Amino acid sequence: MTPAARVQAAIGLLDQIIAAARAKGAPADRILADWFRSSRFAGSKDRRAIRELVYGAIRACGPIPQSGRAAMLTLAEDDPALLLQFDGSGYGPAPVEEGELVAERGIAPGWLTARLEASDISGVEAQALLGRAPLDIRVNALKADRASLELPEQGENLPTSQGLRLPFGTQVEQWPEYRDGLIEVQDCGSQLACEAVAARPGETVIDLCAGAGGKTLALAAAMRGEGALIAADVDRGRLSRLGPRAERASAMVSHTVLLNPGREAEMLADWQGKADAVLIDAPCSGTGTWRRNPEARWRLDESSLARLVTLQRQILGVAAGLVRPGGRLIYVTCSLLDEEGAGQVETFLGTHGEWNADPLSLSLGRSRGPGTRLTPHQDGTDGFFIARLGKRC
């Protein structure tokens, strides 16, 4: 493909991504994967170039753009070489017309930028949300140890017990160590959230929003196959992926529970008041993960955020009933909005007098209300809020 043809292909993909964002449809990575699979004429260099153009344009725009062309023209404002590709050639984009519409720059749609600023995320902190995320892995302590494991690329030690940071784009999924369950891909912040649980052998631990089980596997490694580990979620598809992952990792997961929304407490009745620890990796806006999914900021609206805040409050109530006296509840969101983090926990503590916030001594992060916040700018992780709450005896 010519450079101009790559730009036109990226514009077409951006049009699809914009339409999907407005309709809450397929994410950008799936749209790209489908296009690459069906466009056999695009070689590996073409695919890399097109991907860079698409994600560069997404990051350049704050509010959702009017069109893929408007988004690409915004990116071209800082790249004269890119602007030259608007040459009207057979497979390239048409020449730029005087006064043609260009997409608006920014961190996010205006209302969302204001919410971030109210949570003290602005300036370089906000700009870092649109950078490129590193590749972090966790060595599976059930099978190996970071100090002695030899990998094709050794990486840099993270401030977690078994974490490593590798160069961006490292194809770890092709390594035998990944295939054999010696390593898992997991952001440093996510690893720290698991360490905040302080799961120990012999305990009863519940991962209440387990998803595909990334944090569940980290908890299993900490428990060393002793005790009871329960993974629960409302998403059948994601939860079904935990079994094969646990088998590959030689991880003990005692029970998986597919929850019906609104009936969580009933379906977890066997563990009411019995858990030593409950982890809530709460459904949230994902504002801390924009480095990986930059178009996610176009999908969020105020009503969706309000529903998420209500859902988080409900999940906290379910989790509270599962914890035994003297036990602990760990609340985690990959959001940097206070209403989903510090504010949410403060509201819970204000209405549940038998609970208190336990201090956290994580290797990264700063205090934020009753918990700790991690940010891409300060900590080099995804954005997280982590709080550990203790239930008085």
Secondary structure per residue as TSV (DSSP state, phi and psi in degrees):
chain	resnum	aa	ss	phi	psi
A	1	M	-	360.0	144.2
A	2	T	-	-75.8	160.1
A	3	P	H	-55.2	-40.0
A	4	A	H	-65.8	-38.2
A	5	A	H	-65.5	-36.6
A	6	R	H	-62.5	-41.9
A	7	V	H	-62.8	-42.9
A	8	Q	H	-66.4	-38.4
A	9	A	H	-63.0	-41.4
A	10	A	H	-63.7	-38.6
A	11	I	H	-62.5	-43.9
A	12	G	H	-61.9	-40.5
A	13	L	H	-66.5	-39.7
A	14	L	H	-61.6	-38.5
A	15	D	H	-59.1	-42.4
A	16	Q	H	-65.8	-42.4
A	17	I	H	-65.4	-40.6
A	18	I	H	-64.0	-45.1
A	19	A	H	-62.8	-41.1
A	20	A	H	-66.3	-37.2
A	21	A	H	-64.9	-41.2
A	22	R	H	-66.2	-35.1
A	23	A	T	-95.3	5.6
A	24	K	T	56.3	42.8
A	25	G	-	-93.3	-148.2
A	26	A	S	-62.6	145.2
A	27	P	-	-72.9	165.8
A	28	A	H	-60.3	-42.4
A	29	D	H	-63.4	-33.8
A	30	R	H	-72.0	-39.5
A	31	I	H	-61.9	-42.9
A	32	L	H	-63.8	-45.8
A	33	A	H	-59.9	-42.7
A	34	D	H	-64.0	-40.4
A	35	W	H	-67.2	-43.9
A	36	F	H	-62.6	-37.1
A	37	R	H	-67.4	-35.5
A	38	S	H	-91.0	-13.4
A	39	S	-	-106.3	76.6
A	40	R	T	-65.7	-19.4
A	41	F	T	-71.4	-16.1
A	42	A	-	-86.2	114.6
A	43	G	-	-77.3	-179.4
A	44	S	H	-62.8	-39.4
A	45	K	H	-67.0	-37.5
A	46	D	H	-61.7	-46.3
A	47	R	H	-62.3	-43.0
A	48	R	H	-62.4	-44.8
A	49	A	H	-64.6	-43.1
A	50	I	H	-65.1	-42.6
A	51	R	H	-60.0	-44.1
A	52	E	H	-62.4	-41.1
A	53	L	H	-64.2	-44.8
A	54	V	H	-62.2	-51.9
A	55	Y	H	-72.2	-30.4
A	56	G	H	-62.4	-42.2
A	57	A	H	-68.3	-39.7
A	58	I	H	-60.3	-45.5
A	59	R	H	-67.7	-27.0
A	60	A	H	-74.4	-20.1
A	61	C	-	-104.3	137.2
A	62	G	S	-85.6	-79.2
A	63	P	S	-66.2	163.8
A	64	I	-	-62.9	130.0
A	65	P	-	-71.0	160.1
A	66	Q	S	-69.7	-31.6
A	67	S	-	-160.6	166.5
A	68	G	H	-64.5	-35.9
A	69	R	H	-66.0	-43.2
A	70	A	H	-61.4	-38.5
A	71	A	H	-65.6	-42.5
A	72	M	H	-68.5	-33.7
A	73	L	H	-67.9	-32.4
A	74	T	H	-63.2	-44.6
A	75	L	H	-62.7	-37.8
A	76	A	H	-70.7	-17.6
A	77	E	T	-58.9	-29.1
A	78	D	T	-102.7	6.7
A	79	D	-	-140.8	91.0
A	80	P	H	-56.9	-34.1
A	81	A	H	-64.5	-36.8
A	82	L	H	-68.4	-39.2
A	83	L	H	-62.2	-31.8
A	84	L	T	-65.8	-19.5
A	85	Q	T	-75.7	-11.9
A	86	F	-	-82.3	71.4
A	87	D	S	-112.6	0.2
A	88	G	-	73.6	14.8
A	89	S	-	-67.1	169.9
A	90	G	T	-51.2	-42.9
A	91	Y	T	-112.4	7.9
A	92	G	S	-103.4	172.8
A	93	P	-	-73.5	153.0
A	94	A	-	-64.6	154.7
A	95	P	-	-58.0	152.8
A	96	V	-	-75.7	132.1
A	97	E	-	-92.6	152.4
A	98	E	T	-61.6	130.8
A	99	G	T	76.2	13.1
A	100	E	-	-65.0	147.0
A	101	L	-	-63.7	131.7
A	102	V	-	-121.7	140.2
A	103	A	-	-68.0	153.3
A	104	E	-	-78.5	135.2
A	105	R	-	-79.4	174.3
A	106	G	S	141.6	178.8
A	107	I	S	-83.9	-38.3
A	108	A	S	-166.4	175.3
A	109	P	-	-53.5	151.2
A	110	G	H	-54.0	-45.8
A	111	W	H	-61.8	-36.9
A	112	L	H	-76.0	-36.9
A	113	T	H	-59.0	-40.6
A	114	A	H	-64.7	-38.9
A	115	R	H	-65.5	-40.1
A	116	L	H	-63.8	-44.3
A	117	E	H	-61.4	-37.3
A	118	A	H	-66.4	-20.6
A	119	S	T	-99.9	17.4
A	120	D	T	64.0	34.7
A	121	I	-	-115.2	99.7
A	122	S	-	-153.1	175.7
A	123	G	T	57.5	-130.9
A	124	V	H	-67.0	-29.5
A	125	E	H	-62.2	-44.3
A	126	A	H	-70.6	-41.9
A	127	Q	H	-61.1	-34.9
A	128	A	G	-65.1	-20.0
A	129	L	G	-64.8	-19.2
A	130	L	G	-108.2	14.4
A	131	G	S	-76.5	-165.8
A	132	R	-	-106.2	128.3
A	133	A	-	-76.3	143.4
A	134	P	-	-75.2	176.8
A	135	L	E	-108.6	113.1
A	136	D	E	-109.6	144.3
A	137	I	E	-129.4	158.2
A	138	R	E	-117.6	125.8
A	139	V	E	-74.2	130.7
A	140	N	-	-76.6	106.5
A	141	A	T	-66.5	-12.2
A	142	L	T	-73.9	-19.2
A	143	K	T	-126.6	-18.5
A	144	A	-	-157.3	178.6
A	145	D	-	-138.5	139.3
A	146	R	T	-57.0	-36.8
A	147	A	T	-67.5	-26.8
A	148	S	T	-117.2	-10.1
A	149	L	-	-74.0	126.6
A	150	E	-	-98.0	122.8
A	151	L	-	-117.7	158.9
A	152	P	S	-56.6	-30.5
A	153	E	S	-134.3	115.8
A	154	Q	-	-71.8	-37.1
A	155	G	-	77.5	-177.2
A	156	E	E	-110.1	134.9
A	157	N	E	-62.7	134.4
A	158	L	-	-94.3	162.0
A	159	P	S	-79.5	44.5
A	160	T	S	-127.6	168.4
A	161	S	S	-66.8	-31.8
A	162	Q	S	-136.2	23.9
A	163	G	E	-94.1	148.2
A	164	L	E	-137.1	145.3
A	165	R	E	-111.2	127.9
A	166	L	E	-113.5	161.2
A	167	P	-	-58.8	143.9
A	168	F	T	-55.2	134.8
A	169	G	T	88.9	-0.7
A	170	T	-	-60.1	129.4
A	171	Q	-	-88.6	68.2
A	172	V	G	-65.8	-27.1
A	173	E	G	-62.9	-15.9
A	174	Q	G	-93.7	-3.4
A	175	W	S	-80.7	144.6
A	176	P	H	-62.3	-29.9
A	177	E	H	-65.2	-32.6
A	178	Y	H	-74.0	-45.7
A	179	R	H	-60.0	-34.3
A	180	D	T	-91.6	4.9
A	181	G	T	80.2	18.0
A	182	L	S	-80.4	-22.2
A	183	I	E	-137.6	154.7
A	184	E	E	-132.9	144.3
A	185	V	E	-76.9	123.6
A	186	Q	-	-160.5	124.9
A	187	D	-	-58.9	147.6
A	188	C	H	-55.6	-41.1
A	189	G	H	-63.2	-39.0
A	190	S	H	-64.8	-38.7
A	191	Q	H	-62.9	-41.2
A	192	L	H	-64.9	-36.8
A	193	A	H	-61.0	-39.7
A	194	C	H	-67.5	-38.0
A	195	E	H	-67.2	-27.8
A	196	A	H	-66.0	-24.5
A	197	V	H	-66.5	-33.1
A	198	A	-	55.2	43.9
A	199	A	-	-64.9	138.7
A	200	R	-	-126.3	152.9
A	201	P	T	-54.8	138.1
A	202	G	T	92.0	-9.4
A	203	E	-	-84.1	165.9
A	204	T	E	-103.5	115.9
A	205	V	E	-126.5	134.2
A	206	I	E	-118.1	125.2
A	207	D	E	-97.5	98.7
A	208	L	T	-75.6	-28.5
A	209	C	T	-123.6	66.2
A	210	A	-	-71.3	-27.0
A	211	G	T	57.2	-132.3
A	212	A	T	-84.2	-0.4
A	213	G	S	96.8	16.9
A	214	G	H	-58.5	-47.8
A	215	K	H	-74.3	-32.1
A	216	T	H	-57.4	-42.9
A	217	L	H	-65.7	-36.6
A	218	A	H	-66.3	-39.2
A	219	L	H	-64.7	-40.3
A	220	A	H	-62.0	-39.5
A	221	A	H	-64.4	-38.4
A	222	A	H	-68.4	-31.0
A	223	M	H	-85.8	-13.8
A	224	R	T	57.7	32.3
A	225	G	T	77.2	10.2
A	226	E	-	-117.2	130.9
A	227	G	S	106.7	-160.4
A	228	A	E	-125.8	125.5
A	229	L	E	-120.5	119.9
A	230	I	E	-114.9	127.6
A	231	A	E	-112.1	124.2
A	232	A	E	-130.8	146.1
A	233	D	E	-165.3	160.6
A	234	V	S	-91.4	-10.4
A	235	D	-	-97.3	105.8
A	236	R	H	-61.6	-43.4
A	237	G	H	-61.8	-46.5
A	238	R	H	-68.8	-43.6
A	239	L	H	-64.0	-30.7
A	240	S	H	-66.6	-19.4
A	241	R	T	-80.7	-13.0
A	242	L	H	-67.6	-39.8
A	243	G	H	-55.7	-54.9
A	244	P	H	-62.3	-35.8
A	245	R	H	-67.1	-41.4
A	246	A	H	-65.4	-39.1
A	247	E	H	-63.7	-43.2
A	248	R	H	-62.5	-35.7
A	249	A	H	-88.2	-3.2
A	250	S	T	57.0	40.5
A	251	A	-	-99.3	136.4
A	252	M	-	-86.5	115.2
A	253	V	-	-121.1	111.3
A	254	S	-	-66.0	-43.8
A	255	H	E	-144.9	142.3
A	256	T	E	-115.5	133.7
A	257	V	E	-126.1	115.9
A	258	L	E	-84.8	115.3
A	259	L	-	-91.3	145.8
A	260	N	-	-95.4	125.2
A	261	P	T	-54.1	131.7
A	262	G	T	90.5	-13.1
A	263	R	-	-121.5	24.1
A	264	E	H	-60.8	-47.6
A	265	A	H	-61.1	-41.6
A	266	E	H	-62.2	-42.4
A	267	M	H	-76.9	-16.3
A	268	L	T	-108.8	21.9
A	269	A	G	-58.2	-32.7
A	270	D	G	-61.7	-20.6
A	271	W	G	-112.5	11.4
A	272	Q	T	-59.7	124.3
A	273	G	T	68.4	16.9
A	274	K	T	-117.3	-14.4
A	275	A	E	-78.4	134.8
A	276	D	E	-71.7	-35.6
A	277	A	E	-148.1	140.1
A	278	V	E	-126.1	127.0
A	279	L	E	-101.6	126.6
A	280	I	E	-110.3	106.1
A	281	D	E	-95.5	83.4
A	282	A	-	-70.2	143.0
A	283	P	-	-56.9	134.5
A	284	C	-	-153.7	-177.6
A	285	S	-	-69.4	-20.9
A	286	G	-	71.8	23.4
A	287	T	G	-62.8	-21.8
A	288	G	G	-80.9	-4.5
A	289	T	G	-114.5	16.7
A	290	W	T	-64.3	-22.7
A	291	R	T	-61.5	-30.1
A	292	R	T	-93.5	-32.2
A	293	N	-	-132.9	68.9
A	294	P	G	-63.5	-26.0
A	295	E	G	-76.3	-6.9
A	296	A	G	-61.8	-26.6
A	297	R	G	-72.2	-15.2
A	298	W	G	-84.5	-14.7
A	299	R	T	-91.9	-18.0
A	300	L	-	-87.8	136.8
A	301	D	-	-131.6	171.8
A	302	E	H	-64.0	-35.6
A	303	S	H	-69.8	-37.3
A	304	S	H	-64.6	-40.8
A	305	L	H	-63.8	-41.8
A	306	A	H	-61.7	-39.8
A	307	R	H	-65.1	-38.7
A	308	L	H	-64.9	-41.9
A	309	V	H	-62.3	-40.9
A	310	T	H	-64.3	-42.2
A	311	L	H	-64.2	-41.7
A	312	Q	H	-60.1	-40.8
A	313	R	H	-63.3	-40.5
A	314	Q	H	-66.1	-41.5
A	315	I	H	-65.8	-39.2
A	316	L	H	-59.1	-39.7
A	317	G	H	-64.7	-41.6
A	318	V	H	-63.2	-46.0
A	319	A	H	-62.8	-39.2
A	320	A	H	-58.7	-36.4
A	321	G	H	-72.1	-17.0
A	322	L	H	-85.9	-21.5
A	323	V	E	-84.4	134.6
A	324	R	E	-74.7	158.2
A	325	P	E	-57.4	130.9
A	326	G	E	90.3	-5.7
A	327	G	E	-86.7	-172.4
A	328	R	E	-139.3	151.2
A	329	L	E	-125.1	127.2
A	330	I	E	-112.6	117.7
A	331	Y	E	-106.0	125.5
A	332	V	E	-133.5	135.5
A	333	T	E	-134.6	147.6
A	334	C	S	-94.2	48.2
A	335	S	-	-125.0	150.5
A	336	L	-	-108.5	9.3
A	337	L	-	-86.8	128.0
A	338	D	G	-60.5	-32.1
A	339	E	G	-65.6	-20.4
A	340	E	G	-99.0	-10.3
A	341	G	T	-118.9	-100.1
A	342	A	H	-58.1	-42.9
A	343	G	H	-64.6	-38.6
A	344	Q	H	-63.1	-44.7
A	345	V	H	-70.5	-37.9
A	346	E	H	-61.0	-39.9
A	347	T	H	-63.0	-43.5
A	348	F	H	-60.7	-47.8
A	349	L	H	-63.8	-32.5
A	350	G	H	-69.9	-20.3
A	351	T	H	-113.0	-0.5
A	352	H	-	-130.3	88.5
A	353	G	T	-66.6	-16.6
A	354	E	T	-85.6	3.7
A	355	W	E	-114.8	151.2
A	356	N	E	-142.8	158.7
A	357	A	E	-82.9	126.6
A	358	D	E	-90.0	141.3
A	359	P	-	-66.9	144.2
A	360	L	-	-111.0	140.1
A	361	S	-	-122.9	66.0
A	362	L	-	-80.6	157.3
A	363	S	S	-75.2	-13.5
A	364	L	S	-134.9	165.5
A	365	G	-	100.6	166.6
A	366	R	E	-132.4	153.5
A	367	S	E	-60.7	138.3
A	368	R	E	-141.7	102.2
A	369	G	T	58.5	-129.5
A	370	P	T	-85.3	13.3
A	371	G	E	-144.7	-155.9
A	372	T	E	-128.3	139.7
A	373	R	E	-116.7	135.5
A	374	L	E	-110.8	139.7
A	375	T	-	-132.4	153.2
A	376	P	H	-57.4	-40.4
A	377	H	H	-67.8	-46.5
A	378	Q	H	-82.0	-34.5
A	379	D	H	-119.6	-10.2
A	380	G	S	70.4	17.0
A	381	T	S	-111.3	175.6
A	382	D	-	-62.9	163.3
A	383	G	-	-77.6	129.4
A	384	F	E	-140.1	150.5
A	385	F	E	-118.2	131.5
A	386	I	E	-131.9	127.6
A	387	A	E	-133.9	140.1
A	388	R	E	-115.8	123.0
A	389	L	E	-113.5	137.6
A	390	G	E	-107.8	140.2
A	391	K	E	-98.4	118.9
A	392	R	-	-67.0	145.5
A	393	C	-	-71.9	360.0
